[in-house]
Amino acid sequence: MTLPLGVLVSGRGTNLQAILDACLSGKVDARVVFVGSNREGAPAMIRATRAGIQHGEFTPNRFGSRPAAPAPLGGPPRRAGA
């Protein structure tokens, strides 16, 4: 049974790419269904876009404060199937 994954990123996305590659090669029986970031414009989000993966940014600017930013993080990954 393929495991749906939500991946959190904050930088270039090299770890995300390693996960995507492992899923694609069959080394890991999973697929990335959502990518979330705590940084606006994180390059990893470009990787998510190119891979056709749903994604979102959960930043203090968007949600008013640093403590409030991660609060809505649960909804989008669950809706994506993670």
Secondary structure by P-SEA (a helix, b strand, c coil): cbbbbbbbbcccaaaaaaaaaaaaaccccccccbbbbcccccaaaaaaaaaccccccccccccccccccccccccccccccc
